[in-house]
């Protein structure tokens, strides 16, 4: 397999931390992750969990969950694992008990009943939160193996990626923000010809 990633010491580091964004290599064959930007929210001895930030679904959260307040927030495909579950990442961790910090200005989860209350009282707006169906999961060391193989490239997380960016351009934006060769990779056409 031909790898197009630039070979630098930084590129070959496999140490991963929560709050890292994983960008799929541009010609990844797995349709679940093609041109995806995944926010890593858990990483440890038992495996890793993340959410695909740029795969918006054609539904709103209040259409999906019974007894949810009227709330026009879209739902995203978080990954192929447990697609019968709902997860959320937000920027209101100071208001929502049991939230787990992921990176500066970004939290994961929290008390669901309190979330509904905060939405009902308009203390949480659609611009504060992102909902996901399912998640992306890796067993112990699986993600490191995929990184070593060249399936992913690491990027730093910025809250604007989650709350202020257009999902359909997010992979290209984050890749371009890495500079130099990565900006060239970001502009490669989405479809490869195998003739």
C-alpha positions in Angstrom: 0.0 0.0 0.0 1.3 3.4 -0.9 1.1 6.0 1.9 0.8 9.6 1.0 1.3 11.0 4.5 4.4 13.1 5.0 7.0 11.1 7.0 8.0 13.3 9.9 8.9 12.4 13.5 5.8 14.2 14.7 3.7 12.2 12.3 5.0 8.9 13.5 4.2 9.6 17.2 1.5 7.2 18.3 0.9 8.7 21.7 -2.8 9.6 21.8 -4.7 11.7 24.3 -8.4 12.5 24.8 -9.2 15.7 23.0 -7.2 14.7 19.9 -8.9 14.9 16.5 -8.2 11.9 14.2 -8.4 12.6 10.5 -8.9 9.7 8.2 -6.4 9.2 5.4 -8.1 10.6 2.2 -8.8 7.3 0.5 -9.9 5.3 3.4 -12.1 2.5 2.1 -14.2 2.1 5.2 -17.3 4.2 4.3 -18.0 4.8 8.0 -14.8 6.8 8.3 -14.2 8.2 4.7 -13.0 11.8 5.1 -14.0 11.8 8.7 -12.8 13.9 11.7 -13.2 11.9 14.9 -12.9 13.6 18.3 -11.3 11.1 20.8 -13.2 11.3 24.1 -11.8 8.2 25.9 -8.5 6.4 25.5 -7.0 3.9 27.8 -6.1 0.3 28.5 -9.6 -0.9 27.7 -9.8 0.8 24.4 -10.9 4.1 22.8 -14.1 6.0 22.1 -14.7 8.9 19.8 -17.3 10.6 17.7 -17.3 11.5 14.0 -17.8 15.3 13.9 -18.7 15.7 10.3 -21.4 13.1 9.3 -24.7 15.0 9.8 -27.9 13.0 9.6 -31.2 14.2 8.3 -33.0 14.4 11.6 -33.3 16.5 14.7 -32.8 15.2 18.3 -36.4 16.0 19.4 -37.6 13.8 16.5 -35.5 10.9 17.8 -36.1 10.9 21.5 -39.5 10.6 23.1 -40.2 13.2 25.9 -37.4 15.5 24.7 -38.0 19.2 24.7 -38.6 20.9 21.3 -35.1 21.5 20.2 -33.9 22.0 16.6 -30.4 20.5 17.1 -29.3 18.1 14.3 -28.1 14.6 15.0 -24.7 13.3 13.7 -23.5 9.8 13.0 -21.0 9.2 15.8 -19.8 5.9 14.5 -20.8 2.3 13.7 -20.8 1.0 17.3 -24.1 0.8 19.2 -26.1 2.9 16.8 -29.1 2.5 19.1 -27.5 4.9 21.6 -27.4 8.7 21.8 -24.3 10.7 23.0 -23.6 14.4 23.3 -20.6 16.7 23.3 -21.1 20.3 24.5 -19.5 23.5 25.8 -21.6 23.9 28.9 -19.7 21.6 31.3 -19.9 24.2 34.1 -23.8 23.9 34.0 -24.2 20.1 33.4 -23.3 17.8 36.2 -21.3 14.6 35.4 -19.8 16.0 32.2 -16.3 14.8 31.4 -13.8 17.4 30.1 -12.4 16.4 26.7 -10.4 19.5 25.7 -10.5 23.3 26.3 -14.2 24.3 26.1 -15.4 20.8 25.2 -17.2 18.3 27.5 -18.7 14.9 26.9 -22.0 13.6 28.4 -23.5 14.7 31.6 -26.8 14.2 33.5 -29.5 13.7 30.9 -32.4 14.9 33.0 -30.5 18.1 33.8 -29.7 18.5 30.1 -33.4 18.4 29.2 -34.1 21.0 32.0 -31.3 23.3 30.6 -32.7 22.9 27.1 -36.3 23.6 28.3 -35.2 26.7 30.1 -33.2 27.8 27.1 -29.9 27.8 29.0 -28.6 25.3 26.4 -29.1 26.2 22.7 -28.5 24.1 19.6 -25.2 26.0 19.1 -23.9 24.7 22.5 -24.3 20.9 21.9 -23.8 18.2 19.3 -25.8 14.9 19.5 -24.5 11.6 18.0 -26.1 8.3 17.2 -23.6 5.6 18.0 -19.9 6.0 18.5 -16.5 5.0 17.1 -14.8 2.4 19.2 -11.4 0.6 19.2 -10.2 -2.2 21.4 -7.0 -1.9 23.4 -4.1 -1.0 21.0 -6.2 -1.2 17.9 -6.1 2.6 17.3 -2.3 2.7 17.8 -2.0 -0.1 15.2 -4.2 1.9 12.8 -2.1 5.0 13.4 1.1 3.1 12.7 -0.4 1.8 9.5 -1.2 5.3 8.4 -5.0 5.2 8.6 -5.2 8.3 10.7 -3.4 11.6 11.3 -3.5 13.5 14.6 -4.7 17.1 14.9 -5.3 19.4 17.8 -8.9 20.1 18.8 -10.4 23.5 18.8 -14.0 24.2 20.1 -14.8 26.0 16.8 -14.5 22.7 14.9 -17.4 21.4 16.9 -19.6 24.5 17.4 -18.9 26.9 14.5 -17.7 24.9 11.5 -19.6 23.5 8.6 -19.6 19.7 9.0 -19.2 19.1 5.2 -16.0 21.1 5.1 -14.5 20.1 8.5 -12.1 17.3 7.4 -10.6 19.7 4.8 -10.4 22.6 7.2 -8.6 20.7 10.0 -6.3 19.0 7.5 -5.4 22.4 5.9 -4.9 23.9 9.4 -2.0 21.4 9.8 -0.2 23.3 7.0 2.2 22.5 4.2 1.8 19.0 2.8 -1.5 18.5 4.7 -3.0 21.4 2.9 -2.3 19.7 -0.4 -3.8 16.5 0.9 -6.9 18.4 2.0 -7.5 19.6 -1.5 -7.2 16.1 -3.1 -10.4 15.1 -4.9 -12.8 13.0 -2.8 -13.1 10.2 -5.4 -10.0 8.2 -6.5 -9.9 6.5 -9.9 -8.8 2.9 -9.9 -8.6 2.4 -13.7 
